[in-house]
Amino acid sequence: MKDSHDSELSRREFIGGTGAAIVAANATSLNAQERAGETVGEQALEDVPRSTIALTVNGTEHRIEVEDRWTLTELLRDHLGLTGTRMGCNRGECGSCTVLLDGEPVYSCSTLAVWADGRSVRTVDGLAVNGQVTNLQQAFMNHNAPQCGFCTSGQLMSATALLERNATPTMQEIRQALAGNLCRCSNYNAIVEAVQTAAATGGA
């Protein structure tokens, strides 16, 4: 017959062994859940609808398979390497991601890439020709319109669209055209003056 000391040790050993078994079981369960999650994630990725689209970006034709959920910003920056288009608020409010779609300014963060199928896209990366900046870009530099520079690409694209449809805009028309582009540095006066100068010296 075992003495009380042996019984105490047996109880401790039993409790310790049971705890280890529970930990091991939980670890096994967690590993199984992780593996199941990875499998579900892979299946979900495979199940994402995709489309092949054709579009012209800055004069270059592209035929590319896209996920139907990609925004135009994602396509331009992450898959075509055109990082001049900035990602700002990512909810269609600040205008940093503005590009021209068939000549009209749009927020690329709230425009699906599939919507650009068969259309023409122009980004700030495509403004300069043979390394020469446009008249508008030069006016921005002359008037110190860029401050931090984050909103500049969107401002340039909205202003380009304006000057291409209206070579002699009034100050009010300039302000109205740029109303959808926020400048966190509040350098609005210099931006408007740059657009006015560009209009007076040759347009976009």
C-alpha positions as CSV (number, residue, x, y, z in Angstrom):
1,M,0.0,0.0,0.0
2,K,1.3,3.4,-1.0
3,D,1.9,6.0,1.7
4,S,0.4,9.5,1.6
5,H,3.6,10.9,0.0
6,D,3.4,8.5,-2.9
7,S,-0.3,9.4,-3.3
8,E,0.5,13.1,-3.4
9,L,3.2,12.6,-6.0
10,S,0.8,10.5,-8.1
11,R,-1.8,13.2,-8.0
12,R,0.7,15.8,-9.0
13,E,2.0,13.6,-11.8
14,F,-1.6,13.0,-12.9
15,I,-2.5,16.7,-13.0
16,G,0.8,17.6,-14.7
17,G,0.3,14.9,-17.3
18,T,-3.3,16.0,-17.9
19,G,-2.3,19.6,-18.3
20,A,0.4,18.7,-20.8
21,A,-2.1,16.6,-22.8
22,I,-4.6,19.5,-22.9
23,V,-1.8,21.9,-24.1
24,A,-0.8,19.4,-26.8
25,A,-4.4,18.9,-27.9
26,N,-5.0,22.6,-28.1
27,A,-1.8,23.1,-30.1
28,T,-2.8,20.3,-32.5
29,S,-6.3,21.9,-32.8
30,L,-4.8,25.4,-33.5
31,N,-2.4,23.9,-36.1
32,A,-5.3,22.2,-37.8
33,Q,-7.3,25.4,-37.8
34,E,-4.4,27.4,-39.2
35,R,-3.9,24.8,-42.0
36,A,-7.7,24.9,-42.7
37,G,-7.5,28.7,-42.8
38,E,-4.7,28.7,-45.2
39,T,-6.6,26.3,-47.5
40,V,-9.7,28.4,-47.3
41,G,-7.6,31.5,-48.1
42,E,-6.0,29.9,-51.1
43,Q,-9.3,28.8,-52.4
44,A,-10.8,32.3,-51.8
45,L,-7.9,33.7,-53.8
46,E,-8.4,31.3,-56.6
47,D,-12.1,32.1,-56.6
48,V,-11.7,35.9,-57.1
49,P,-13.3,36.8,-60.5
50,R,-10.8,38.0,-63.1
51,S,-11.1,39.7,-66.5
52,T,-8.8,40.4,-69.3
53,I,-8.9,44.1,-70.3
54,A,-7.3,46.2,-73.0
55,L,-6.5,49.8,-72.4
56,T,-4.2,52.5,-73.5
57,V,-2.1,54.2,-70.8
58,N,0.0,57.2,-71.7
59,G,-0.1,56.2,-75.4
60,T,1.0,52.6,-74.7
61,E,-1.5,49.7,-75.3
62,H,-1.8,47.1,-72.6
63,R,-3.7,43.8,-72.5
64,I,-3.7,42.5,-68.9
65,E,-5.6,40.2,-66.7
66,V,-7.0,41.9,-63.6
67,E,-8.9,41.0,-60.6
68,D,-12.4,42.5,-60.9
69,R,-12.0,44.1,-57.5
70,W,-8.8,46.0,-58.4
71,T,-9.1,49.8,-58.5
72,L,-7.5,51.7,-61.4
73,T,-5.0,53.0,-58.9
74,E,-3.9,49.5,-58.0
75,L,-3.5,48.6,-61.7
76,L,-1.5,51.7,-62.5
77,R,0.8,51.7,-59.4
78,D,1.2,48.0,-58.5
79,H,1.0,46.3,-61.9
80,L,2.1,48.9,-64.5
81,G,4.7,50.7,-62.3
82,L,3.2,54.1,-62.8
83,T,3.8,55.4,-59.3
84,G,3.2,59.1,-60.2
85,T,-0.4,58.5,-59.4
86,R,-0.6,58.9,-55.6
87,M,-2.7,57.0,-53.1
88,G,-4.2,59.5,-50.7
89,C,-7.4,59.0,-48.8
90,N,-8.4,55.9,-50.9
91,R,-12.0,56.8,-50.6
92,G,-12.6,59.4,-53.4
93,E,-12.2,62.5,-51.4
94,C,-8.8,64.1,-51.7
95,G,-8.1,63.9,-55.5
96,S,-4.4,62.8,-55.1
97,C,-5.1,59.8,-57.4
98,T,-6.7,61.9,-60.2
99,V,-6.0,60.6,-63.7
100,L,-7.7,61.4,-67.1
101,L,-10.0,58.7,-68.4
102,D,-10.8,59.5,-72.0
103,G,-9.7,63.0,-71.2
104,E,-11.9,63.5,-68.2
105,P,-10.5,63.7,-64.6
106,V,-11.5,60.8,-62.4
107,Y,-10.5,59.5,-59.0
108,S,-8.6,56.3,-59.8
109,C,-9.0,55.0,-56.3
110,S,-12.8,54.8,-56.8
111,T,-12.7,53.7,-60.4
112,L,-12.5,49.9,-61.0
113,A,-9.8,48.8,-63.4
114,V,-12.3,46.8,-65.4
115,W,-14.2,50.0,-66.2
116,A,-11.1,51.2,-68.1
117,D,-11.5,48.4,-70.6
118,G,-11.2,49.8,-74.2
119,R,-10.5,53.3,-72.9
120,S,-7.6,55.7,-72.7
121,V,-5.9,56.6,-69.4
122,R,-3.4,59.4,-69.0
123,T,-1.4,59.9,-65.8
124,V,1.1,62.4,-64.6
125,D,3.8,60.0,-65.6
126,G,2.8,60.7,-69.3
127,L,2.7,64.5,-69.2
128,A,6.4,65.2,-70.0
129,V,7.6,64.4,-73.5
130,N,11.2,63.3,-74.1
131,G,12.1,64.5,-70.6
132,Q,10.7,68.0,-71.2
133,V,8.0,69.1,-68.8
134,T,4.8,70.7,-70.0
135,N,4.1,74.4,-69.9
136,L,1.7,73.7,-67.0
137,Q,4.3,71.7,-65.0
138,Q,6.9,74.5,-65.5
139,A,4.3,77.1,-64.3
140,F,3.8,75.0,-61.2
141,M,7.5,75.1,-60.5
142,N,7.8,78.8,-61.2
143,H,5.0,79.6,-58.8
144,N,6.2,77.2,-56.2
145,A,2.8,75.5,-56.4
146,P,4.0,72.1,-55.0
147,Q,4.7,72.2,-51.3
148,C,5.0,68.7,-49.9
149,G,4.1,67.6,-53.4
150,F,1.7,64.8,-52.5
151,C,-1.3,66.4,-54.1
152,T,0.6,67.8,-57.1
153,S,0.1,65.0,-59.5
154,G,-3.7,65.1,-59.0
155,Q,-3.7,68.9,-59.3
156,L,-1.8,68.7,-62.5
157,M,-4.1,66.2,-64.1
158,S,-7.3,68.2,-63.2
159,A,-5.6,71.4,-64.5
160,T,-4.5,69.7,-67.7
161,A,-8.1,68.5,-68.4
162,L,-9.3,72.1,-67.8
163,L,-6.8,73.8,-70.1
164,E,-7.3,71.2,-72.8
165,R,-11.0,72.0,-73.0
166,N,-10.8,75.7,-72.1
167,A,-7.6,77.5,-73.1
168,T,-8.6,80.7,-71.3
169,P,-10.3,79.9,-68.1
170,T,-11.3,82.5,-65.6
171,M,-10.1,82.4,-62.0
172,Q,-13.5,81.1,-60.9
173,E,-13.4,78.4,-63.6
174,I,-9.9,77.3,-62.4
175,R,-11.0,77.1,-58.8
176,Q,-14.1,75.1,-59.8
177,A,-12.0,72.7,-61.8
178,L,-9.6,72.1,-58.9
179,A,-12.3,72.0,-56.2
180,G,-12.0,68.2,-56.0
181,N,-8.3,68.3,-55.3
182,L,-7.3,68.9,-51.7
183,C,-4.0,70.5,-50.8
184,R,-3.1,69.7,-47.2
185,C,-0.4,72.5,-47.3
186,S,-3.2,75.0,-48.2
187,N,-1.2,76.3,-51.2
188,Y,-4.3,77.0,-53.3
189,N,-3.5,80.5,-54.3
190,A,-0.1,79.5,-55.8
191,I,-1.8,76.6,-57.6
192,V,-4.4,78.8,-59.2
193,E,-1.8,81.4,-60.2
194,A,0.3,78.6,-61.8
195,V,-2.7,77.5,-63.9
196,Q,-3.5,81.1,-64.9
197,T,0.1,81.6,-66.0
198,A,0.0,78.4,-68.0
199,A,-3.2,79.5,-69.7
200,A,-1.6,82.9,-70.6
201,T,1.6,81.3,-71.9
202,G,0.6,78.5,-74.1
203,G,-1.9,76.3,-72.2
204,A,-1.3,72.8,-70.8
